[in-house]
Amino acid sequence: MKKIFKSLTACTLAISMCFSMTACQSSSTSKKVDTFKEDEVVSGDRLQADWADTAIIYEVNVRQYTPEGTFNAFSEHLERLKDMGVNTLWFMPIYSISQVNKKGTLGSYYSISDYKNVNSEFGTMEDFKSLVDKAHEMGFHVILDWVGNHTGWDHVWINEHPEYYLKDETGEITSPLGTDWVDVAQLDYTNDDLRKAMIDAMSFWIKDIDVDGFRCDYAQGVAIDFWEDARKELDNIKPIYMVAEDGTNSLSLMNSAFDSDYNFELYDAIKFTAKMPNSADDMKQFMNPELPYGAYKMNFLDNHDKNTYNGTIGDRFTPEALGALFTVVFTSEGIPLIYSGNEEDDNITLEFFEKDDIEFGDYKYEELLTKLCNIKTSNEPLYNGVAGGKIRFIDTDNENILCFERVKNGKKITTIINCSKEEQTIKYDRTVDAGNILLHGDSTGIKESDNEKLNPDDLNKMQPWEYYIVLSKK
């Protein structure tokens, strides 16, 4: 655990760069310096789990992950995921599913009948505890999907504690207002006993099962002060990590309750850039947003909602662009998310209320994601939150080019991306440091150039969806 008092760049940072080679012209010049300019220090006080500094989240859809759809079957994939560089497993809801008013044949994971039991479809509580223990032994951390806004209609509280629920004008328990979530009943957080019961349920999973945190569904539907109280209580058991699904993008949730929330704005900007030329600049403001001290966004191209309701990542972004766009996700400020099956192919979309297996075998994007995971966790400038460096953009004369760097403790990571399907010619407003190429690819795939020295002249013309990640040291 840590109380963090770490360096954070202020918004008004006057960037003073240290350069060694230029990419502005075809004939490059060199300039030697002793060190890179480090970020300005801003003090803050926040309790966070140490392991979250380098966390890479992998969202596990147990039902669809294997033909069996069980904890034990998923366990067989842990070694492969570890080799891929994943270190944090987010399990979609594993709890007993409500049968009353359920959707589809199997029902929604998010309609819960018992917060302290597991869905028998997946196995037993002992099976899940064994999975958590095995994951911990292998170096993973485990977070659970927590559904605090509502329960299923046959949850024990419906009959034993109807006062825990929101009522309509006739006195009947109601579904969440303004939604089509007819399979769930809205909880009422003005009730203090509900708050205590919910914290007790969350505490069970940390104390008894030893999970390491929570992804909280529809977090904006629950009172912020509840989340803040819950976080204090849960951190007293052990320091945890919490990420909010917050469609309102409220910074208040990250003041103390949550370490992260979804970077929906960056997702939308990436999606726009993938289809629209001359729009790389649209991503910038969402790659290094101003947030409460110590907080950071969760960046993604895919998750269970986008995958089920908006189509495959190939359809949303085009396959040729995925190397470049995953590079944005992994090198921007924030914690990256990989969804089940992203490593397999770009044509996967999964049912929500029915069985629908991922057919693993080709692992089309496993090499790319493995390289990105290892680059992220091996280079301090790319660490999450204040453990990493702040983004400094390098402007160009080309609106299709994204170029930026992050510095921490004498190391600099520079990322250069052609965010278009056309070849681009570029002039940079200042120099790009020479260094070792950690990753290089384009629309055709990864180039075999690991640890080669960057030739800055190569940056003057970039192929469709070409990208570089470069490490420089002083």
Secondary structure, 3 states (H helix, E strand, C coil): CEEECCCCCCCCCCCCCCCCECCCCCCCCECCCCCCCCCCCCCCCEEECHHHHHCCEEEECHHHHCCCCCHHHHHCCHHHHHHHCCCEEEECCCEEECCCCCCCCCCCCCCEEEEEEECCCCCCHHHHHHHHHHHHHCCCEEEEEECCCEEECCCHHHHHCHHHECECCCCCECCCCCCCCCCEEEECCCCHHHHHHHHHHHHHHHHCCCCCEEEECCHHHCCHHHHHHHHHHHHHHCCCEEEECCCCCCHHHHCCCCCEEECHHHHHHHHHHHHCCCCHHHHHHHHCCCCCCCCCCEECCCCHHHHHHHCCHHHHHCHHHHHHHHHHHHHCCCEEEEECCCCCCCCCCCCCCCCCCCCCCCCCCHHHHHHHHHHHHHCHHHCCHHHCCCEEECCECCCCEEEEEEEECCEEEEEEEECCCCCEECCECCCCCCCEEEEEEECCEECCCCCCECCHHHHHEECCCCEEEEEEEC
